[in-house]
Amino acid sequence: MNWDRFEGNWKQFKGNVKEHWGHLADDPFDIIAGRRENLAGKVQESQGITREEAEKQLADWHKRMKEINYVK
């Protein structure tokens, strides 16, 4: 599944993202709106990690979503 689908179905995936990165407040979810670069930036900012680590976390999360058939 590519990120265009996440963006198009953001309301559906927002709950799972909140579950995985629970430390993010509700406000950023409106800003993120399913866009990978926005989510990576908010994860990076909230955890004080590098952009590369945030991207790795997103890739790992995306892989898990595929493994549990949450996304195609």
C-alpha positions as CSV (number, residue, x, y, z in Angstrom):
1,M,0.0,0.0,0.0
2,N,1.3,3.4,-0.9
3,W,0.9,6.5,1.2
4,D,-1.6,8.0,-1.2
5,R,-4.1,5.5,0.1
6,F,-3.2,6.4,3.7
7,E,-3.8,10.0,2.9
8,G,-7.1,9.2,1.2
9,N,-8.3,7.1,4.1
10,W,-6.7,9.2,6.9
11,K,-9.8,9.1,9.2
12,Q,-9.7,5.3,9.1
13,F,-6.0,5.0,9.9
14,K,-5.8,7.9,12.4
15,G,-6.8,5.6,15.2
16,N,-4.1,3.1,14.6
17,V,-1.5,5.9,14.3
18,K,-2.7,7.3,17.6
19,E,-2.4,3.9,19.2
20,H,1.1,3.4,17.9
21,W,2.4,6.9,18.7
22,G,0.1,7.7,21.6
23,H,2.3,10.6,22.7
24,L,1.1,12.7,19.8
25,A,-1.6,15.1,20.7
26,D,-4.8,15.4,18.7
27,D,-3.9,18.7,17.1
28,P,-1.1,17.3,14.9
29,F,-3.4,14.7,13.4
30,D,-5.3,17.5,11.6
31,I,-2.0,18.9,10.3
32,I,-0.6,15.4,9.4
33,A,-3.7,14.5,7.4
34,G,-2.2,11.2,6.3
35,R,0.8,12.8,4.6
36,R,3.9,10.7,5.3
37,E,6.3,13.7,5.5
38,N,4.1,15.4,8.0
39,L,3.8,12.3,10.2
40,A,7.5,11.7,10.1
41,G,8.1,15.3,11.1
42,K,5.7,15.1,14.1
43,V,7.2,11.7,15.2
44,Q,10.7,13.2,14.9
45,E,9.8,16.4,16.8
46,S,7.8,14.6,19.6
47,Q,10.5,12.0,20.3
48,G,13.6,14.2,19.7
49,I,15.0,11.7,17.1
50,T,16.6,12.1,13.7
51,R,14.5,12.2,10.6
52,E,16.1,8.9,9.5
53,E,14.9,7.2,12.8
54,A,11.4,8.6,12.3
55,E,11.3,7.3,8.8
56,K,12.5,3.9,10.0
57,Q,9.7,3.9,12.6
58,L,7.1,4.7,9.9
59,A,8.5,1.9,7.6
60,D,8.4,-0.6,10.5
61,W,4.8,0.5,11.4
62,H,3.7,0.3,7.8
63,K,5.2,-3.2,7.5
64,R,3.3,-4.4,10.6
65,M,0.1,-3.0,9.2
66,K,0.7,-5.1,6.1
67,E,1.5,-8.2,8.1
68,I,-1.7,-8.0,10.0
69,N,-3.6,-7.3,6.8
70,Y,-4.7,-3.9,8.1
71,V,-3.6,-2.4,4.8
72,K,-3.2,-4.0,1.4
